[in-house]
Amino acid sequence: MKIINRIKASKDFALAIKKGKVQRNPSYTIHYRENEYTYTRVGISVSSKLGNAVVRNRIKRQVRMICDELLCYTQPVDIVIVVRKNYLDHSFIDNKESFKQFLVK
C-alpha cells in the first residue's frame, strides 16, 4: 500500500468512524465514507488488547497485504478497518475471505 493511500491523521479516522457507514463481522469492523480525493485511503486500527507491539504490527502488515490484493484504489473512499479480537483465532486465509465478503456487499 502506497503512503498516499493511508489514513494517518486522527481527525480523518474520527470523520470516517463518525460520519461513515459500518459493517461488522467477528474479525473486523469496517467504517467507510466517500472522500474528496480521487483515490481510496485506508486506515488500520489494532487495539493494544490484541497483544504487544510485535503482534499488532504483524496484524497491520497482514491487513495491508489483504488490502493490496483485494482493493481497487481508484474509488474516492476512506476506509477505516478496526481489527477485532477474533482475528487472532482465524488463519490468514480465513481473514482474507472474511474481508472479501465485505467487498461483495
Secondary structure, DSSP 4 states (H G I P E B T S, - for coil): --GGGB---HHHHHHHHHHSEEEE-SSEEEEEEE-SSSS-EEEEEE-GGG-SHHHHHHHHHHHHHHHHHH--TTS-EEEEEEEPGGGGGS-HHHHHHHHHHHHH-
